[in-house]
Amino acid sequence: MPSMSIYPTQLALSPDQQLQITWSDGRRDALPVRLIRDQCPCATCREKRAAPPPPPTLLPVLSAAEAQPLRLLGMEPVGNYAYSLHFSDGHDTGIFTFEMLRQLAEEPNRPA
């Protein structure tokens, strides 16, 4: 479990849409943007993940933005503990703490 004193010292976005993070303890991670988006901690996303799946006969209706490959459009610091991320599907309400990003990076068997 990461300590609250560990924080990102450098951030970069690779051409293949991975958020590259260098941490204050020297560790380097590359997190796929899709993985980060799929783990959004906002209330709406948590409710969607907890909801039962729709019947298989119903097709989801996607917006034009959702039908495009997902991209990270921007990041803004939130205090000294998190980032607000802006995704190409229009979503921007999740607050991603440093601790959460580090836990995602340390998750065993996470998609690369």
DANOR-V711393 format. One record per run of one state. SS is the DSSP state (A for helix, B for strand, O for the rest). FROM is the first residue (numbers start at 1). TO is the last residue. If there is no record, write none. Layout:
ss=SS from=FROM to=TO
ss=SS from=FROM to=TO
This chain:
ss=O from=1 to=7
ss=B from=8 to=13
ss=O from=14 to=17
ss=B from=18 to=23
ss=O from=24 to=27
ss=B from=28 to=32
ss=A from=33 to=38
ss=O from=39 to=42
ss=A from=43 to=50
ss=O from=51 to=63
ss=A from=64 to=67
ss=O from=68 to=71
ss=B from=72 to=78
ss=O from=79 to=81
ss=B from=82 to=87
ss=O from=88 to=94
ss=B from=95 to=97
ss=A from=98 to=106
ss=O from=107 to=112
